[in-house]
Amino acid sequence: MRMRNSWIAGLSFGVMLGATAVAASHHGQPNNSPPPASPPPPPASQPSVPSQFSQDETAQVAAAAELATDEANLKAISDADWAKFQQTPDWIAAQSKVTDAQSALDAAKQAASDALANNADYQAAVASKQKAADDLAAAKASGDATPETLSPLAAASLQATIRLRQITSSVQANDTGVQTATANLLSAQYVSDLLKVKFQRGLSSDRAYAAAKAVVDSAQKRYDDAHAKLVSDNGGV
């Protein structure tokens, strides 16, 4: 009987020991199970690719900037050549003749205007203009200034002004001094214009200008091509 009780006690102890081990495994005790797998890393962000329109627009902006730079260089060469040409004896003499001819024309016109004081038609036109202006001013100042009253007076004043200008222009145009001075100025200006043409033609013989002009032409073509591609890729807009 005593032996049977010892066997039962041993069996109970073994059961309790096993239960303790199971409980320990559920309370964070080390065990032989493999650790859970780590989550995969997030995918690397991909750089954004610019649109075709954005690329075309960037190309056009770059072509425009290049063209502007090349044109500025060409202008600098042309301006330098023009400054040298203005120091040549032919150009200096031509400009002196233009200046003198203009001064002579101004003096002739002034002399013709001074002579108008003795012109009967001119004196009558001045008096008519003054009377028309006075009549219009008096009507406006009166208490009976209606459109029906003012309209014909305003028309008369305008016609008097036009008549005076016509007489003045006619007298100056028919004045021999004005006619001669006008012809001299046109002649002097013609010589000056011919020298400008000569300068423009001479630019082609300047190697620096010719080279810069070729660069500008190439830059212009690149800009035109870039602009055409931008328009085409944008649906022709």
PEPETA-V480868 format. One record per run of one state. SS is the DSSP state (h for helix, s for strand, l for the rest). FROM is the first residue (numbers start at 1). TO is the last residue. If there is no record, write none. Layout:
BEGIN
<<SS | FROM | TO> <SS | FROM | TO>>
END
This chain:
BEGIN
<<l | 1 | 1> <h | 2 | 26> <l | 27 | 51> <h | 52 | 85> <l | 86 | 88> <h | 89 | 118> <l | 119 | 119> <h | 120 | 141> <l | 142 | 146> <h | 147 | 173> <l | 174 | 175> <h | 176 | 205> <l | 206 | 206> <h | 207 | 233> <l | 234 | 237>>
END
